[in-house]
Amino acid sequence: MLRLLDHDPYDERAHLDLVDVLAESGRHGESRRARERYLAAMTEIGVTPALPVRSTPRAAERLRTRS
């Protein structure tokens, strides 16, 4: 995904997939930074970001079990 983003830094799906993969693998700081890069890239080209950034099934399950 990083190579894809090097080639096309405005590929929204690649950004969102990267955020999901990093979060799912427990790399939360990197996921947050990837989300920030995504938001900056979309803002730069005047595209309204798809918010909230998708969460992984495991992340959604963790949120449900916290309650």
C-alpha positions, 0 to 999 in steps of 0.5 A: 500500500505504501508503494501505491501511495508513493505512486498516487498519494491521493488514492483514497482506498489505499489510504483507508486500507492502510489505516485499517491494516495498521490498526488491526495489527495493533500499530495504533500510532502508525494508524493514527499518523496514516489517518492524518496523512489521509486527511491532509491529502484529501484536504489538499485536493478539496475532497471531503474525507470519508469520515469516520475512517473505516474500522476493522471488524476486530476494532468494532468488536473491541468497542462493543465489548468495552461497554 
